[in-house]
Amino acid sequence: MQYRTLGKAGMNVSLASFGTGGPSQFGQHKGLEQQQQTALIRRCLDLGVNLFDTHEGYGSSERILGEALRGVPRDSYHLVTKWAYHRNGGVGQDAAALAASVERSLERLGTEYIDVMMLHGILAAEYDAVVERFMPTLERLQEQGKIGFKGFSTRYIADPAQEVLPVALRTHPALWDVIMVKYGILNQIAANEALPLALEHNIGVLNMASVRIKLPNPSLLEELIAEWKDKGYIARESLPTRDPLGWLVHNDVDSVVSAAYKFAADHPAIGSVITGTSTIAHLDANIAALERPRLPKADSARLKRLFGHIAEYA
């Protein structure tokens, strides 16, 4: 396992981290029970993973994760959790709700502190209101020792361009310790402004959802590439109709998914790439892909030429 420093937070984090969200939500949607979920976490620890990402909105993920980590020395891993301020289509929650959420997360996770507490899914249009309403509470919780560092995640499904990132990092770079972004083969837009700004201001970056839905599914990937050709995003002759990214599979890259994880890690701003799965076999394969976290330069450059300008949910 490789490790990187998470920006000014200074935490030494594993390049591969484990997320309890995604389509299966830590196996909750796959019928996994606590014993199996604990086995996943213990396998993570065996492989050197020391950062775990969760959210009070991921079903029972916080409580399951807390149970899975029971008895593991607290100073051997880092916890990231999130809270969503949205209600009725806007900034509907108040600061007391944030404080109450942190107390619930502490109890569910079985810990006295959360390493990184994130405001989940900030949109650019709501950014100023979110900072004004919730930053004082985050700072107070930090002073109380209940959270270590402050961060936020983007709502990339609603806003594939993640427009909040340059807004936040240009306006208040000192306020944020860590950000969670989507950056990968099919959505590279964060590399234009956000990731350089994160490097400039030494803000830690967690990379979420870099390999999800379409990349692991050959049929869906083919449909997406065909759609992007129809829209004129990429030239029709630029990629084959069948297995459009198969050219990435060679040497130590054994699959398109492996290529995607390597690409997701191969940017100097990225501190850790979050992977989520409900099986140990997939976990092992995903983490193995990050043992050598870079693609051949020619392949990486081609991906950037093909998709670097596209900001869509994929």
HELIX and SHEET records of a PDB file:
HELIX    1   1 GLY A    7  ALA A    9  5                                   3    
HELIX    2   2 GLN A   28  LYS A   30  5                                   3    
HELIX    3   3 GLN A   34  ASP A   46  1                                  13    
HELIX    4   4 SER A   61  ALA A   68  1                                   8    
HELIX    5   5 ARG A   74  SER A   76  5                                   3    
HELIX    6   6 ALA A   95  LEU A  109  1                                  15    
HELIX    7   7 ALA A  124  GLU A  126  5                                   3    
HELIX    8   8 TYR A  127  GLU A  143  1                                  17    
HELIX    9   9 VAL A  164  THR A  171  1                                   8    
HELIX   10  10 ILE A  189  ALA A  191  5                                   3    
HELIX   11  11 ALA A  194  GLU A  200  1                                   7    
HELIX   12  12 PRO A  218  ASP A  230  1                                  13    
HELIX   13  13 ARG A  236  SER A  238  5                                   3    
HELIX   14  14 GLY A  246  LEU A  248  5                                   3    
HELIX   15  15 VAL A  256  ALA A  265  1                                  10    
HELIX   16  16 ILE A  280  ALA A  289  1                                  10    
HELIX   17  17 LYS A  297  PHE A  307  1                                  11    
SHEET    1   A 2 TYR A   3  THR A   5  0                                        
SHEET    2   A 2 ASN A  12  SER A  14 -1                                        
SHEET    1   B 9 ALA A  16  GLY A  19  0                                        
SHEET    2   B 9 LEU A  51  ASP A  53  1                                        
SHEET    3   B 9 HIS A  78  ALA A  84  1                                        
SHEET    4   B 9 ILE A 114  ILE A 122  1                                        
SHEET    5   B 9 ILE A 147  THR A 154  1                                        
SHEET    6   B 9 VAL A 178  VAL A 181  1                                        
SHEET    7   B 9 GLY A 204  ASN A 207  1                                        
SHEET    8   B 9 ILE A 270  THR A 275  1                                        
SHEET    9   B 9 ALA A  16  GLY A  19  1                                        
SHEET    1   C 2 HIS A  86  ARG A  87  0                                        
SHEET    2   C 2 GLY A  90  VAL A  91 -1                                        
END                                                                             
